[in-house]
């Protein structure tokens, strides 16, 4: 599932008047930036393996 699909699904599930929907404009830039950072780390191979203690 893409980030766009996930964000849309969350809004659809909670409805347009929910606290989640009202907070969306503030959350979206942060979530997109976090997803970009994770994607960059994955592309560079800089993701520690689970249990490695890193």
Steps between C-alpha positions, in 0.01 A plus 500: 500500500640839405511792740230677297276194521559467874424865572183486285388178671548656841294806408228288343481274803481778758282743306540866406394638840724280713794626705723300266367689197528837674864429591587377149630837369751518785596130489534446126831688447659320795380158383622561145840618625531193725408270211760672281769451767415132536501453123837669474647277772362191330651604165837562665491178699520686830225317682620296799390141517254412778678380811837647396493756779569779251 
